[in-house]
């Protein structure tokens, strides 16, 4: 019941923001090329974009264990990975929160959550918080879709997963699906920027 009340409150707040407004950040914009990273996965191995030789692109999602928005999207994130991984667009989740700033987001917590939810994708820890500022992520969840070409990994979409975090059945705009489907058809996404609705990324003051 407590979780439901939190969802209702967050939904009311979230509906005040326009999903399709362009986010303000100092990171990547659509059309920029993203640099690679090398972050620790929950299995202890280091993961980079260069590890995915056959990928056509990536669905990079900054998310975490503790944000109600991220929790609400967990099943949908797994569904996206199952839907697009074999088509060349795997999900790579990155936890940007400083584990010293919030309880429940250290590597052991990430491992436990991934096991409980059956995550099918890498769940990386941005230890030292060096990667999320490069991207310009400000919320959890915050999505960056990359499309691979001869020059590198080009940012094709930035923003939210869809337009209803609290009720998957009530979603009417599936931003990530629409963007990836367009890229698979060798087209540019019609919507390239939406406003990420979620919790602020936690860091030590």
N, C-alpha and C positions, 0 to 999 in steps of 0.2 A: 504493500500500500504506500509506503514511504517513497519507493522508487517511482511509482505511478504519479504521485504528487509532484515529484521533481520533474518528470517528463512533461506534465501539464504546464508547470510554471515555465519551463524552458521553451515549450512550444509557443506559449503566449509571447515570450520575449522574442523568439526567433521570427515570428510572423510579422514583427514590426520592421524587420529589415528586408530590403528588396534583394531577392536571390540573384537577380541578373545585373546588379550594379558591379562595376569594376572594382576589385579590391585595391587598397592602397598599400604598397609595400616597397621595399628597397631591393628586392631580389629580382628574379627573372620575370620577363614579360613574354607574352606569346610571340614566337618568332626567334627568341634567344636560344642559344645552344647551352645545354646544361653540362657542367663538368662532371666527371665521374667521382665516385666516392668509394671508400673502403671501410665498411662498418661491420661490427660484430653481430652475427645472427644469434638467435636463441639457442642454436646447437653448438655455439662456440666458434664456428667458422666465420672467416671474414668474407663479406659479399660485396662485389662491385658490379656495376652495369656491364662491364667488359666480360664478366663470367657468362653472360647470356648471349652466346655467339649467334644463335638462330633467331633471336628476338627481332621483331619488326618495330618494337617500341616498348614502352613501360607505363603502367599505371602506378605512379608513386603516390602513396597516401601517408601523410603525417598523421599519426593517431596515437592513442595511448590506452592504458588500462583503466584510468580513473575518471575520465570525463564521461558524463551521461550521454552526450551526443555520440562519442566514439563507441560506447557500449551499444547504443541503439543501432549503430550501423555495422556491427561486427558480422552478422549473418549476411548482410548485403555485400560486404567487402569480400567475404569468402565466395559468395555466388559470382561476383565479378571475376575473381581469379579462375574459378572453374569454367566460366563462360568464355574467357578470352586467352587463358594461358596457352592452350594448344593452338590458338590462332595467331600466336606471336606477340601478345600483349599481356605478359604476366603482371600480377600485382606485387609490388614491393612495399611493405609497410615499414615506416620508420617512427620510432618513439622519440620525439624531440625534447621531452621533459627532463629536467635535471632531477635525478632521483633523490638528491639531497634537499630539493625544494618541496617535494610532495611525497608522502608515503604511498607506496603501492605501485611505483613505476620503475623499480630497479630491475635488473636482468632476471633475477629469480622470480619476481612477480610476473614478468613478461612470459617466462617459460611456463609457469603454471597456468596463466590465462590462455596461452596458445594451446596447451594440452587439453584444458577444459572445453574450449570452443572448437577444437579440431581445425586450427588454422592450416591452410594448404599452401601458404605463401611465406616467404622470408619475413621475419619480424625483427628489424634491426634496431640497435640502440645508438642514438646520436650522442655518445658520451663526449662531453666537452662542448656540446652544442655548437659544432662548427658547420654542419650541413644545412640545417633549417634556415639560418640567416641567408645563406647563399641563394636558396630558393625564394626566400621572402615569405615563408609560411608564418602565419600568425595564429592559427587556430588548430584545434584537433576536433574533427578531421579536416584536412586541407589537401586537396588533390592537385597533382601536376601530371598531365599526360604528355609523354615524350614520344616523338615519332623519329625513328632512326633513318638517317639518310647518309650519303657519302661523307658529309662533313661532321656528322656526330648525331647527338640526341637532341632534336629540336622540340622546344616546348610548343604544344598544340592546343592545350586547354589548361586553365587554372580555375579552381573554385570548389564548389560543392559536388557531392555525389548525385543528389537529386533534390527535389523541392519539398520533401516532407520527411524530416528526420524521425518524427515520433510515430509515424504510421506508414509502414512500407506498402500496405494495401491501398493507401490513399495517394500515392505518388502519381503525379500527372506529367512531370518533366524529368526524364532520366538523362541528365547531362553527360555523365561519363559514358553510358552505353551509346548514346547518340554520337558522341565525339569519336569513340573507338570504331563504331560501325562506319562512320564517314571515312576515317583513315584507312580502314580495311578495303573500302571501295575506291581508294586513291583520290579521295575528295577532302577538302578542308571542312572542319566542323562548322556548322552554322552558328553555334554559340561557343565562343572561345573563352569567355570570362564570366564567372558568376561569383557571388559573395559567399565565402566559406562561413557557415554558421556552426559555432562550436565554442569550446572552452579556450581561453588564452593559454599559450604555451608557458609552462612554469619554469622559472629560472631563479637563482639566488639573487637577492637584491644587493 
